[in-house]
Amino acid sequence: MSLNAYLILSVILFFIGLIGILRRKNLLMLFFATEIMLNAVNVGFVAISKFYGDLSGQVFSFFIIAVAASEVAIALGLLILWYKKGGSLNLDDIAKMRG
């Protein structure tokens, strides 16, 4: 496969994630859409890195995966807490929370 095919796949995945962020009301689905966007960037970095024969894109992609894993760990903890308190993960319900 050529570099263009990988970059087109990356762009398609990124826009799917962007549409998911803009359209979702469920907080869990919002985090899934963010993960899709991060993985789309990873596909692009790895494809360009392989095309040029340089490992820097793959190393940078590894760090993005590490940041995404820590984001998921923190986000899941918050989601469990919000679900126990409010019984819903709807963004409109969370926005109405009072301190």
Summary of the structure (lengths in Angstrom):
residues: 99
radius of gyration: 16.7
end to end distance: 53.6
largest distance: 53.6
contacts: 271
relative contact order: 0.13
helix: 84%
strand: 2%
